[in-house]
Amino acid sequence: MSKTSRLRNEIVQYLEQNGICNTSQILEHVNKRFRWGATMNQVGNVLARDRRIEKLGLTEGTTMAGFRERVCVWALAAN
């Protein structure tokens, strides 16, 4: 069993419920859901390496502080 199996399963369930989400939304959900939370690097690695999840592209926006932000958009892979 991998060290990230609970994290992987939670992300897949979140994507099943919400459809297409970006990395920031997924990270926020994981950190609210689990007591220990996760880092952006952990979530990014799980998303990039799990076969059940596919990257749809990038989206650009601005944060509340006015900084430009580029985040990946993710969805469940069509089997």
Secondary structure as GFF3:
##gff-version 3
##sequence-region A 1 79
A	DSSP	alpha_helix	5	18	.	.	.	ID=ss1
A	DSSP	beta_strand	21	22	.	.	.	ID=ss2
A	DSSP	alpha_helix	23	33	.	.	.	ID=ss3
A	DSSP	alpha_helix	40	49	.	.	.	ID=ss4
A	DSSP	beta_strand	53	62	.	.	.	ID=ss5
A	DSSP	beta_strand	68	76	.	.	.	ID=ss6
###
